[in-house]
Amino acid sequence: MALSLQCAEEDRTLTQLKADVFEDLILNGVTPSGLGKGIRGSVNITVPVFSLMGLNDEPAHLEGYGPIDADTARRIAAGAPSFTRLLVHPATGVVLSVGRDRYKVPNDLKRYLRLRDETCRFPGCNRSAAHSDIDHSLDWQFNGLTAEDNLAHLCPSCHALKSETGWSVKHLELGVLEWMSPSGRLVHDRAGHGHPCRGTGTAAAACTGICARSRP
């Protein structure tokens, strides 16, 4: 990219051009000449709707970090270029299933799964969901659905392990995955911060006996 900017009228050295192109990509997402598709950073914060409205001070959750206070979340949200609604399922507008209509996962469902899972869902793996694949737990070729209760993030290594060894997985209620090892041992893995057993009440109580481990 820097080489393409060299010309008779250009005074900068190749090293200087490389540094300037790198800066443009990081700060602006694209070079002034329009080259490159850009690098865009993103920060995902999940804020309870009533907290966002200022009706209570329930903490928000910063992806990859953990809870943050409501005031900080509201300040960040005030300058956010876009929002993705993650309310109770009937109200979200998020497509949670396309059934057998297509294999490809819709973008809004990808965002939902990334926020739900946060990391690779294989037992013991904490690789970020941002660097993981979205796997059909019941394979597409075996009539698996493209739906939130048949999809989970797996990093490339764990994805290969599931596909090529005797590990199997089943979705339980409340986002819990039940893994069975080749020896028959059962291991339960739950989703990230938004999972009901991180809270209180009936849903949390119902989940207590299912979840075998929690995420940091």
PyMOL commands that set and color helices and strands:
alter all, ss='L'
color gray80, all
select helices_A, chain A and resi 3-5+14-28+49-52+70-78+89-92+107-117+129-131+140-142+148-150+156-164+173-175+196-198+202-207
alter helices_A, ss='H'
color red, helices_A
select strands_A, chain A and resi 45-46+60-62+66-68+97-99+133-136+146-147+151-154+168-171+177-180+186-189
alter strands_A, ss='S'
color yellow, strands_A
deselect
rebuild
show_as cartoon
